[in-house]
Amino acid sequence: MDKILVDKVIAVSGLSDDRARYLICMLATYPLAFGFANILHPKRASATLRHLFQLLIGAIFCYFCFKMQIFLILLDTGVCYLLMKLSPPGFVHITVFVWAILFMSVSHIYRMYTDYNGYTLDFTGPTMIITMKVTSLACSIYDGTYRKKEDLNPDQKVLAMRKVPSPLEYFSYCFCFTSILSGPTFNIKDYINFIEGNDMKLALQDPKSHGKEPSPLLPSMKKFFTAVVFISLTFICPVDFEPFFNDEWRESHSFWYVSGYLYVMCFLFRCNYYFAWIIADSTSNLSGFGFNGYNEDGSARWDKVTNVYPSRTECSSSLKVLIDNWNVGTALWLRRVCYERSKISPTLMTYLLSATWHGFYPGYYGCFLSSAFFILTSRKLRRSVRPHFLGSERIKMFYDMLTTVCSLILINYSSIQLCFLSIERNLTLYKYFYCAPHIICALLFAFCPAPKPKKE
C-alpha cells in the first residue's frame, strides 16, 4: 500500500526511496499537527490522550521510514528508561550517557559499513535525536535528585527533574511526531507543559494576550514558505561536489572560481538542513508547541523550538554568532551535557562529542576539530584586536565586515569537510588550499598576544 504512494512521489520529485518517505512524513505532519492542536486541544482532551497520539504517530512515522529498524529505536529508548529507573541518582547521567553514545556509535558504524560515503536516511537519524533527549533528561534527573540546589547554575535549576517521568511521558517525549525524524531536540519540562496546556495558561495570564490564546497559524505558514524556498534552491541547482575531485576540472578553472563553486555547493548543502529544521519548527508551532512569550510590540514569539536562523548563520560577524544560530538545539545540548560539566578542556571535549554524535567519518573530526581551533583563535584575536577598532563607528563597521568575511571563509572551509566525509576527499581539499586557514590561524594563535579574559 505505502509502496504505491512512495513510487508516485519518487516519479514526481526524482527523490530516492528513503528521502521520498521522509518527505511524505514531513508533509503529513501538517494536517496531523493542525488536528492535534484543535481536536486534541488541552481543553478537549486529556494529557494522557495527547501523549498517546504523539507516541503513536511518531512510531508510525518510524515504521513507515525504517520498517523493522524501529525495534532498534525501541531498544535504545527502552534501555535508557530502565537505566534512569535503576541507576543510583549519582550515576544516572553517566550510565544513560554511556549507553546512548555506545548505541549511537554502533549505529553509525553499521551505517558506514552498509553505505560508505552515502547519505541514506536510516534509523541513525532518530537515534541521534533520541540520544540528545535521553542524555539531557538524565542530566536533569541527576541535577534534581542528587546535586545540591546551590551547586546548580540558573539553567540547571529550571531544568532539574525531581523524579523520573512516567513511561508514557517518556516515550511520548522521545517519539514526538514533529521532531522524531529531523529534530529539533527540546527539554522534557517544556514538552510536558505543552502537552498539559500549561504554556497556554501562562500565556493567557499575560496582559498582552488580551484574553486569547496566541495563534501559531501565521508563524507556522511563514516558516513553511521559507522552507519551500530553501528546498526549491536545491532542485534548481542540485548539490554536486564531484567536479572538485576531477584534477582536470580544478586545473582548468581559476582558484577564485573553484572557491566560489565550493561556497555555493556548501550553501546549497546547508539548504537541505534549513528545509528539514524549519519544517520541523513550523509543524511544532502548528501543533501548538513553541510559544515563547510576547515581544514588546505585543506580537507572539514562536521560537522556543527554533533550530536555525538562516540569515544570522549566513551573515554572522563571528564564528561564535554563527555557531549559536546553527543547529541551536544541538548546541544547547552540547553546552548543557558536556561544556558545563567537563572539567578538562571544555571546548575541545564539546567538539569531540559533537564529532562523535555526527559519526565516525574522518571529515566530521576534521570539521569539528578545525572549528574548535578556529574558535579558540578567534577568541584570542577578539580580546586582543577588537578594542583597537572601537574608536569610531566607521572603523567598527570595517572590523565587523572583515570578521564576517573571515567567519564565512573559515566556517565553509570547516563544514565542507563534513560534506566530503572520507579522508581521501578531505586530503584533496587540504592540498588544494595548502591548509592555509589552519596555518594562518596557528601563526596568529602562537604570536598574537592576548590579555586574559576579565572575570565576571
SVG drawing of the C-alpha trace seen along z (x, -y; Angstrom):
<svg xmlns="http://www.w3.org/2000/svg" viewBox="-13 -58 68 64">
<polyline fill="none" stroke="black" stroke-width="0.4" points="0.0,0.0 2.7,-2.5 4.8,-1.5 2.3,-2.9 2.3,-6.3 6.1,-6.3 6.6,-5.4 4.3,-8.3 6.3,-10.8 9.6,-9.4 8.2,-9.8 7.2,-13.4 10.2,-14.5 13.0,-12.3 13.9,-11.6 15.3,-8.3 13.0,-5.9 14.3,-6.9 14.0,-10.7 10.6,-10.3 9.4,-8.5 10.9,-11.4 9.1,-14.0 5.8,-12.2 6.0,-12.1 7.1,-15.7 4.1,-16.9 1.7,-14.6 2.8,-16.2 0.9,-19.4 -2.7,-18.1 -1.8,-15.9 -0.3,-18.9 -3.3,-21.0 -5.7,-18.3 -3.7,-17.8 -3.9,-21.5 -7.6,-21.8 -9.3,-18.5 -7.0,-17.3 -6.7,-20.8 -5.9,-20.5 -9.4,-21.9 -11.0,-19.0 -8.5,-16.1 -6.7,-14.7 -2.9,-14.8 -2.9,-11.0 -4.7,-11.1 -2.3,-13.8 0.7,-11.8 -0.7,-8.6 -1.3,-10.5 2.2,-11.8 3.7,-8.4 1.5,-6.6 2.1,-8.9 5.8,-9.1 6.1,-5.3 4.1,-5.1 6.5,-7.5 9.4,-5.5 7.9,-2.3 7.0,-3.9 10.5,-5.2 12.6,-2.4 10.4,0.7 11.8,3.2 14.6,0.9 12.0,-0.7 12.8,2.1 16.3,0.8 14.9,-2.6 12.6,-1.0 15.6,1.0 17.6,-2.2 14.8,-4.2 13.8,-1.2 17.2,-0.5 17.7,-4.2 14.5,-4.3 15.4,-1.2 18.8,-2.9 17.0,-6.0 14.8,-3.9 17.5,-1.6 20.7,-3.6 21.8,-5.3 21.0,-9.1 24.7,-10.0 25.4,-7.9 22.2,-8.1 23.7,-10.8 26.7,-8.6 25.0,-5.3 22.5,-6.8 25.2,-8.8 27.4,-5.8 24.7,-3.5 23.2,-6.2 26.6,-7.1 27.6,-3.5 24.4,-2.5 24.5,-5.6 28.2,-4.8 27.4,-1.2 24.5,-2.6 27.0,-5.0 29.5,-2.2 26.7,0.0 25.7,-2.8 29.3,-3.3 29.5,0.4 26.3,0.6 26.5,-2.8 30.0,-4.2 30.2,-7.8 26.5,-7.8 23.6,-9.8 20.9,-7.2 18.4,-8.1 18.0,-5.3 17.3,-4.8 20.6,-6.5 18.8,-9.9 16.1,-9.3 18.8,-7.7 20.8,-10.9 17.7,-12.9 16.9,-10.5 20.5,-10.5 20.2,-14.2 16.8,-13.9 17.6,-11.0 21.1,-12.3 19.6,-15.8 16.8,-14.1 19.3,-12.0 21.4,-15.1 18.2,-16.9 17.3,-13.9 20.9,-13.9 20.7,-17.6 17.2,-17.3 17.7,-14.2 21.4,-14.2 23.1,-17.6 22.6,-20.4 20.5,-23.3 23.2,-25.9 25.6,-24.0 23.4,-24.4 23.5,-27.2 20.2,-29.1 19.6,-27.0 20.1,-23.7 17.8,-24.8 15.0,-25.4 15.5,-22.0 16.1,-19.9 13.8,-16.9 12.8,-15.6 11.7,-12.2 11.8,-10.0 8.9,-10.8 6.2,-8.1 6.7,-5.6 4.0,-7.4 5.5,-10.8 9.0,-9.5 8.1,-7.6 5.8,-10.4 8.7,-12.8 11.1,-10.5 8.7,-9.8 7.1,-13.3 6.0,-13.1 7.0,-16.7 10.6,-16.0 11.4,-12.3 12.7,-12.4 14.8,-15.6 14.6,-17.2 14.8,-19.6 15.5,-18.5 14.0,-20.2 13.8,-19.7 11.1,-17.5 9.7,-20.1 8.7,-22.4 7.2,-19.3 5.1,-18.3 3.9,-21.8 2.8,-21.9 1.0,-18.6 -0.8,-19.6 -1.6,-23.0 0.3,-24.9 2.2,-27.0 -1.1,-28.4 -2.4,-29.0 0.6,-31.2 0.1,-33.0 -3.4,-33.9 -2.1,-35.5 -0.1,-37.9 -1.9,-41.3 -0.6,-41.3 -2.7,-38.2 -6.0,-40.2 -7.6,-37.0 -6.9,-35.0 -4.5,-32.1 -1.8,-33.1 -2.4,-31.6 0.5,-29.7 -1.1,-29.6 0.6,-32.7 4.1,-32.0 3.9,-28.4 2.9,-29.2 5.7,-31.8 8.2,-29.2 6.6,-26.7 7.1,-29.0 10.6,-29.9 11.4,-26.1 9.9,-25.7 12.3,-28.4 15.3,-26.6 14.4,-23.2 13.5,-24.8 17.0,-26.1 18.4,-22.5 16.1,-21.4 17.0,-24.3 20.7,-23.8 21.4,-20.3 24.4,-19.8 27.3,-18.3 30.8,-18.3 32.1,-15.7 33.7,-18.2 36.1,-19.3 37.6,-15.8 38.4,-15.9 42.0,-17.0 41.3,-18.4 38.3,-20.4 40.3,-22.0 43.3,-22.9 41.0,-24.3 39.4,-26.8 40.8,-29.7 41.3,-29.5 38.5,-32.0 36.1,-30.1 36.8,-26.9 36.5,-28.6 33.2,-30.2 31.9,-26.9 32.6,-25.2 31.0,-28.0 27.8,-27.8 27.6,-24.0 28.2,-24.3 25.4,-26.8 23.1,-24.5 24.1,-21.6 23.0,-23.7 19.7,-24.4 18.7,-20.8 19.1,-21.3 17.3,-24.6 14.4,-22.9 14.2,-20.0 14.7,-22.1 12.3,-24.9 9.6,-22.4 10.0,-20.7 9.8,-24.1 6.8,-25.0 4.8,-21.8 5.8,-22.0 4.3,-25.5 1.2,-24.4 0.6,-21.7 0.8,-24.4 4.3,-23.8 7.0,-26.5 5.3,-29.6 7.9,-31.6 6.2,-34.7 5.4,-38.1 7.6,-40.7 7.5,-44.3 5.1,-45.2 2.6,-42.6 3.3,-40.0 3.7,-36.4 7.1,-34.7 7.1,-31.1 10.8,-30.3 11.1,-28.0 12.0,-25.0 13.5,-27.0 16.7,-25.2 18.2,-27.5 18.3,-31.2 19.5,-31.2 20.1,-34.9 22.1,-35.1 24.0,-31.9 24.9,-33.2 25.8,-36.8 27.3,-36.3 30.1,-38.6 31.9,-36.0 32.3,-32.2 30.5,-32.2 27.5,-34.0 27.3,-31.6 27.5,-28.5 24.9,-30.0 22.4,-30.3 23.1,-26.9 21.5,-23.7 20.5,-25.6 19.1,-22.6 22.2,-20.5 24.4,-23.5 22.3,-23.8 22.6,-20.0 26.3,-20.1 26.6,-23.1 24.3,-21.6 25.6,-18.0 29.3,-18.5 30.6,-22.1 29.2,-23.0 30.1,-19.6 33.5,-18.9 36.5,-19.6 39.1,-19.1 39.3,-21.5 35.5,-22.0 35.8,-23.5 37.8,-20.5 35.6,-17.9 32.5,-19.6 33.7,-19.5 34.9,-15.9 31.4,-14.9 29.8,-16.8 32.0,-14.9 31.1,-11.6 27.4,-12.5 27.6,-13.0 29.5,-9.8 33.0,-8.4 33.8,-9.7 37.2,-11.5 35.5,-14.5 33.4,-15.0 36.5,-15.1 38.3,-17.4 35.3,-19.7 34.8,-19.9 38.4,-19.9 39.1,-22.6 36.1,-24.6 37.3,-24.2 40.8,-25.5 39.3,-28.4 37.0,-29.3 39.9,-29.4 42.0,-31.5 39.1,-33.9 38.5,-34.4 42.1,-35.3 42.2,-37.7 38.9,-39.3 40.2,-40.1 43.4,-41.4 42.4,-43.2 38.8,-44.3 39.5,-47.1 41.6,-48.9 38.6,-49.1 36.1,-50.8 37.3,-54.3 34.6,-55.3 31.5,-53.8 33.2,-53.7 36.2,-51.7 34.0,-49.4 31.9,-48.8 35.1,-47.9 36.0,-45.5 32.6,-43.8 32.7,-43.4 36.2,-41.9 35.3,-39.4 32.1,-38.5 34.1,-37.6 36.7,-35.7 33.9,-33.8 32.3,-32.8 35.6,-31.6 36.5,-29.6 33.1,-28.0 32.8,-27.0 36.3,-25.6 35.4,-23.6 31.9,-22.5 32.9,-21.3 35.0,-18.7 31.8,-17.4 30.3,-17.2 33.3,-15.3 33.2,-12.6 36.2,-10.4 39.9,-11.1 40.7,-10.9 38.4,-13.6 39.4,-15.9 43.1,-15.4 42.2,-16.8 40.7,-19.8 43.8,-20.3 46.1,-20.0 44.2,-22.5 44.2,-25.1 47.6,-24.2 46.0,-24.0 46.2,-27.8 43.4,-28.5 45.0,-26.1 48.5,-27.5 47.4,-31.2 45.3,-30.5 48.2,-28.6 50.6,-31.5 48.0,-34.0 47.3,-31.9 51.0,-31.4 52.2,-35.0 49.3,-37.2 49.4,-38.4 46.1,-38.3 45.1,-39.7 43.4,-37.3 39.6,-37.5 38.2,-39.6 36.4,-37.7 32.7,-38.5"/>
</svg>
